[in-house]
Amino acid sequence: MESETRQNWEKIKAHFEKLPVHKRDNMFYRRAVDICNSKPDPLTDIDFPVTDTES
């Protein structure tokens, strides 16, 4: 992952950590935590369906 991309995830994580705990229950925060802790991006394992406009 590029340094700039990782820095952006660190900013996202820092922003959510300023919010109340109940507002952290979302995929953006979970992704930021995993990425900042050098874990694999959990979103890469999701199989998104292809729409008619993408095929």
C-alpha positions as CSV (number, residue, x, y, z in Angstrom):
1,M,0.0,0.0,0.0
2,E,1.3,3.4,-0.9
3,S,2.3,5.7,1.9
4,E,-0.2,8.4,1.0
5,T,-3.1,5.8,1.0
6,R,-2.0,4.5,4.5
7,Q,-1.9,8.1,5.8
8,N,-5.4,8.6,4.6
9,W,-6.6,5.5,6.4
10,E,-4.8,6.8,9.6
11,K,-6.8,10.1,9.2
12,I,-10.0,8.2,8.9
13,K,-9.3,6.2,11.9
14,A,-8.3,9.2,14.0
15,H,-11.5,11.0,12.9
16,F,-13.8,8.1,14.0
17,E,-11.9,7.8,17.3
18,K,-13.0,11.4,18.1
19,L,-16.6,10.4,17.7
20,P,-18.8,8.5,20.2
21,V,-18.3,4.7,20.3
22,H,-21.7,4.0,18.7
23,K,-20.7,6.0,15.6
24,R,-17.7,3.7,15.0
25,D,-19.8,0.7,14.1
26,N,-19.2,0.9,10.4
27,M,-17.1,-0.6,7.7
28,F,-15.0,2.5,7.2
29,Y,-13.8,2.4,10.8
30,R,-13.2,-1.3,10.8
31,R,-11.2,-1.1,7.5
32,A,-9.1,1.8,8.9
33,V,-8.3,-0.1,12.1
34,D,-7.3,-3.2,10.3
35,I,-5.2,-1.4,7.7
36,C,-3.5,0.8,10.4
37,N,-2.7,-2.4,12.3
38,S,-1.0,-3.9,9.2
39,K,-3.8,-6.5,8.8
40,P,-5.3,-7.3,5.4
41,D,-8.0,-5.0,4.1
42,P,-11.2,-6.9,5.0
43,L,-13.0,-5.4,2.0
44,T,-10.9,-7.3,-0.5
45,D,-12.6,-10.5,0.5
46,I,-16.1,-9.3,-0.4
47,D,-17.4,-10.5,-3.7
48,F,-19.4,-7.6,-5.1
49,P,-22.0,-8.5,-7.7
50,V,-21.5,-7.2,-11.2
51,T,-24.3,-4.9,-12.5
52,D,-25.4,-4.7,-16.1
53,T,-23.6,-1.4,-16.6
54,E,-20.3,-3.0,-15.5
55,S,-20.3,-6.1,-17.6
